[in-house]
């Protein structure tokens, strides 16, 4: 983590602060994009750390001919001990988070979305800005429009940064629920910006609900029991794999078989509620800020 340590030296030519009246992330990004004057724009989120060469590496990648670029997204904890280390194991596991390539070490490739993206200014002129109706998933929606406009998104292992994982179970489950919730709502704006793995928790939750209702109505719980048994077997196996990959680890890692279902149900229920709430969502006329 030394390379991600804060530098005491301020090498910025100028630092400007703009007021985001709506206090919504995509609104803030659109303000910054509109006020910027450079040929490149780099997005860095709040729950993150970047090394000293992050900007230089991102710009070098753009100058090599790429339109949009970014690196992989590993997660770290501020205090990676005890219970936080267990939460981190769950977050880093593909079973607990995602199989998206931007979360894992990868060779240089073209992807659908990227973490802490660096963009050529012309990309926003053609594809538009962030959609200000979205409080999350705004990057997925924008990156879809960027790809549809003919630009490519490059994942480069040379670009490195990290995301700070939530430090408590409550905050982690809230994050997962909100991620799923906004995926559900974003389906009413642009459903094609997501990949099948985004809906795996939703499918799991829906299957549980359907099999549970059928079992109750027909007094036949066998399909439900088989489903739960298969899931628990996979849960235990993948939990042991995660523990083995991090061995030696805190004894509280034995809670992983409980953490994974909580994460999946939280995310899946968020998506389901987002889909149900979508038709009652009062959209503003047009894509505010997105064109």
TIBANU-909134 format. One record per residue: x, y, z of N, C-alpha, C in turn. Coordinates in steps of 0.1 Angstrom, whole numbers, plus 5000, padded with zeros to 4 digits. Example, Ala and Ser with C-alpha at 12.3 -4.5 7.8 and 13.67 -1.06 7.14 Angstrom:
BEGIN
513249435078512349555078513249675078/512849785071513749895071512950005079/
This chain:
BEGIN
500849885000500050005000500950135000/502250125001503050235001502850324989/502650264977502550334965501250414964/500350384973499050454974499050554985/500150574992500250665003500050814998/499450895007499251035003500551105002/500751184991501951274989501751404997/502751445004502751575011502951685002/503451664990503851774981502651794971/502251914969501151954960501751994947/501651904937502151924924501151984914/499952014919498852064910499152204907/498952244894499052384890497952464896/496752414897495652484902494552384907/493952414918492852334923491652414924/490552384917489352464917488252374923/487352434931486252374938484952434932/484052344928482752394922481652344931/480552424932479452384941478452294932/478152184938477152094932475852114939/474952194934473752234941472852114943/472752024934471851904935472451794943/473751794946474451704954474251554949/474251544936474151414929475451394921/476051274922477351254916477451284902/476551234893476651274879476451424876/475751494884475551634883476951704885/477651654896478951714899479951684888/479851564882480851534871480551624859/479251644856478951724844479451874846/479351924859479852054861481352064859/482051964864483451964862483851944847/483151864840483551844826483251974818/482152034821481852164815482852274818/483452274830484352374834485852344830/486152224827487552184824487952234811/489252254809489752304796490852214790/491152104796492152014791491651924780/492551854774492151754764491751624769/492051594782491751474789491051494802/490151414806489351424818489451284825/489851284838490051164846489051164857/488351054859487351044870487950964881/487951014893488350944905487250954916/486850844921485750844931486250864945/485350894954485750934967486350814975/485650694974486150584982487250514974/488350584972489450524964490850584968/491850524963493250564965493950544952/494750644948495550634935497050654938/497850584931499350604933499850724926/501050764928501550894923501650894908/501750774902501950774887500550754880/499450764887498150724881497850814870/497950944872497551044861498551024849/499851014852500751004841500550884832/500250764839500050644832498750654824/497650714830496450724823496550814810/497250924811497451014800498350944789/499350874794500150804784499350694776/498450634783497550534776496650604766/496150714769495350794760496150844748/497350884751498250934740498750824731/498650694735498950584727497950554716/496750624717495750614707494350564713/494250544726493050504732492050624734/490750594734489750694736489350704750/489250594757488850584771489750474777/490250494789491050384795490950384810/491250274816491250264831491950134835/492050114848492749994852491849894860/492349794865491549694873491249764887/490249704894489749764906489749664918/490949644923491049574936490449654947/490049594958489549664970490549644981/490549744990491349735002490549785014/491049755026490449805038491449905045/490850005051491750095059492450025070/491749935077492249855088491949705085/492849645077492549505072492849395083/492149415094492349315105491049275110/490949155117489749115123488549105114/487449155118486149155111486349215097/487049325096487149395083487949315073/488849225078489549145068488549035063/487548995071486548895066485648965055/485249085058484449165049485149185036/486449205037487349225025487449095017/487448985024487548855017486248835009/485148875014483848855007483748954996/484249074997484249174986485149134975/486349074978487249034967486848904960/486048824966485648704960484648724948/484848654937483948674926482548634930/482448534939481148494944480448594952/481248684959480648784967480448924960/481148944949481049074943480649064929/481649034920481349034905482448964898/482048914886483148854877483548954867/483249084868483549184859485149194858/485649204845487049204843487749324850/487049434852487749544858488049524873/487449414879487749384893488949294895/489349234884490449134885491649174877/492849114880493949134872493749084858/494149154848493849114834494849174825/494949104813495749164802495049284796/495849354789495249474782494149424772/492949484773491849444765490849554764/489849534755488749634754487549574761/486949654770485849614779484649704777/483549664785482349734784482349854793/483049844805483049954814484449954821/484750064828486150064834486050154847/486950124856487050194869487950314868/487550424874488450544873488850574859/487950594850488250614836488950744833/489750744823490350864817489750874803/489250994799488551014787489151124779/489151114766489451224757488251314757/488451444757487351534757486351514746/486851484735485951464723484851354726/485151264734484251154737482951204743/483051304752481851364758481051454748/481851514738481151594728480251514719/480751384717479951304708478951214715/479351154726478451054733477551124743/477851244747477151314757477651304771/477051374781477551374795476851264803/477051264816476451174825474951204826/474151094827472651114828472351154843/471851274845471651324859470451264866/469751184860468651114867469150994875/470350954872470950834879471850864890/471550814902472450834913473550724914/473350614908474350514906474150454892/475050364888475050304875475250404864/475550534867475650634857476850614848/477850544853479050514845478650404835/477950304839477550194830476750254818/475750344821474950394810475750484801/476650564807477550654798478450564790/479050464795479950384788479250304776/478050274779477250214768477150314756/476750434759476650534748477950564742/479050564749480350584744480750474734/480450344737480650234728479750244716/478550284718477650304707478050414697/478750504702479250614694480550584686/481050464688482150414680483450414687/483450454700484750464708484950324715/486250304719486550184726487050214740/486750124749487150144763488250044766/489450094769490650004771490949984786/491049854789491449814803492949784802/493749864810495149844810495649804823/496449704825496949664838498049754843/498549844834499549944838498850054847/497550074846496950174853496450114866/496850164877496550104890495850204900/494850154907494150234917493450134926/492950174937492250074946490950144951/489950064954488750104960488650064975/488250154983488050124997486750055000/486849935004485649855007484949915020/483649885021482949935033483449865045/483549935056484249885068483249815078/481949805075481049735084480049655075/479449555081478549475074477349555070/476849645078475649725075475949815063/477149875063477449965051477649885039/478249765040478449685028477049635022/476149595031474849545026474049665020/474149785026473449905021474049935007/475349925005475949954992475449854982/475349724986474849624976473449644973/472649684983471249704980471049824971/471749934973471650054964472150024950/473149944949473649904936472549834928/471949734935470949664928469749744925/469349834935468149924933468350004921/469450064918469650154907469850074894/470249954895470249874883468849854878/467949824888466549804885465949924879/466250044884465650164878466350204865/467550174863468250204851467750124839/467150014842466549934831465550014823/464850114830463850194823464450304814/465850324816466550424808467250354796/468150254800468950184790469350044795/468449944792468749814798469949744791/470349794780471449724773472849764778/472849854788474149884794474649784804/473849684807474249584817474549454811/475249374818475649234814474849134822/474749004818473948904825474348894840/475648904843476048884857475448984866/475049104861474449204870473149154876/472549054869471149014873471148874880/472348824883472448694890471848694903/472048794912471348804925469848814923/469348884913467948904911467348764907/467948694899467548554895467448464907/468448474915468448394927467348424936/467048554939465948594948464648554942/464448584929463148544922462948394923/463948314921463848174921463448124935/464048184945463648154959462148184961/461748304957460348344959459348254952/459648224939458748144931458648004937/459847944940459747804945459147804959/459347914967458747924980457147934979/456748014970455248034968454647904962/455347834953454847714947454747604958/455847604966455847504977454747524987/454447654990453347684999451947644993/451747684980450447654974450147514971/451247434967451047294964451447204975/451947254986452347174997453447074993/454247124984455447044979456647124980/457447104990458647194992459947134986/459747014979460946954974461747044965/461147104955461947194946462647304954/462047364964462647474971463847414979/463647294985464647234993465847204985/465647154973466747114963467547244960/466747354956467447474953468347534964/467747534976468547584987469747494990/469547364989470647274992471747294982/471447304969472447334959473247464961/472447564965473047694968474047684980/473547624990474347605002475647535000/475547424991476747354988477747434981/477247514971478147604963478747714973/477847764982478247864992479347815000/479247695005480247635014481547605007/481447554995482647524987483447654984/482747754979483347874975483847954987/483247944998483648005010485047945015/485047805014486347745017487447775008/487147794995488147844985488647984989/487748074993488148204997489048205009/488648115019489448105031490848045028/490847945019492147885015493047985008/492448065000493248164992493848275001/493248295013493648395022494348335035/494548205035495048145047496548185049/496948215062496148205074495348335075/494148325081493248435082492548435096/491748535098491048545111489948435112/489748385124488848275126487348315122/487148455122485848495119485548475104/486548435096486248405082485248285081/485048215091484048105091482648165089/482448295090481148355088480948375073/481848355065481648375050480448305045/480148175048478948115043477648185047/477748275057476548355060476548485053/477748545051477948675045477448665030/477848565023477548555009476048555006/475248475013473748485011473248625014/473748685025473248825028473548925017/474748915011475049005000474248974988/474048844985473248814973471748854974/471148834986469748864988469649014989/470549084995470549234996470549294982/471449244974471649294960470349264951/469949134952468849094944467549164948/467249174961466049244966466149394961/467349454962467449594957467049604942/467549514934467149514920465649494918/465049404925463649374924462849494928/463149564939462449674943462649794933/463849804928464149904918463249884905/463149764901462249734889460849764892/460349734904458949764908458749914909/459649984914459550124916459750204903/460350144893460650214881459450284874/458350214872457250284865456650404873/456850414886456450524894457450634895/458550614889459750704890459350824881/459350944886459051054878460251104871/460351064858461551114850461351254846/462451324846462451464840462351444825/461851544818461751544804463151544798/463451444789464751434783465751384792/466951364787468151324794468851444799/468551494811469151614816470751594817/471451674810472851674810473551564802/472751474796473351354790473651374775/473151484769473351504755474051644753/
